[in-house]
Amino acid sequence: MRATIDGVLLADADPQHLITIEGNFYFPPDSLTIGTLQESPTPYVCPWKGRAHYYSVETPHREHRDAAWCYPQPRRSAIETVGHDFTGYVAFDTTRVVIE
């Protein structure tokens, strides 16, 4: 599966390597296109997954603020609930990023 925005490839991974959580596809860190995600200062804490880290994407057309996120240190209980360690996996805002 591929994640793109404004024609820019953000991630590309075999579907079997993705983790689905609450309807979002989380891409493994090694599937990300280097240099496409810029750290965002936006704070967020999920009640069951823990502290999220947001990323913005700058394309030739515009900046897409907080278009992606990950959990750098998800709660152990969240990993157990999901059934997979999703540390560092990145999900994308599907209202702006095309997942296909």
Residue, then its C-alpha position, 0 to 999 in steps of 0.5 A: m500500500r502507498a500513502t501519497i499527498d499532492g502526488v508525493l510518496l510518503a510511505d510504501a509497504d506490503p499490506q501484510h506489514l501494516i497494522t490497522i488500529e481504529g480504522n487507520f493503517y499504520f506504516p512501519p518506519d522503514s516504509l517511510t520516504i526519507g525527508t517527507l515528514q517534518e516534526s510538529p509541536t502539536p501535543y496529543v495524548c490518546p487515553w489508551k495508546g499514550r503520547a502521540h508525535y505529529y508530523s507535517v508534510e510540505t509539498p510543492h503545493r502547500e504545507h499539510r500540518d499534522a497530516a501524520w502521527c505515530y506513538p514513539q512509546p505506546r503504552r504496553s497495554a495498547i500493544e497487548t490490545v492491538g496484538h502487535d508492537f506498533t512503536g514508531y509506526v506512522a498513520f496518516d490523516t485520510t482526509r488529506v492523504v491518499i492510501e491505496 
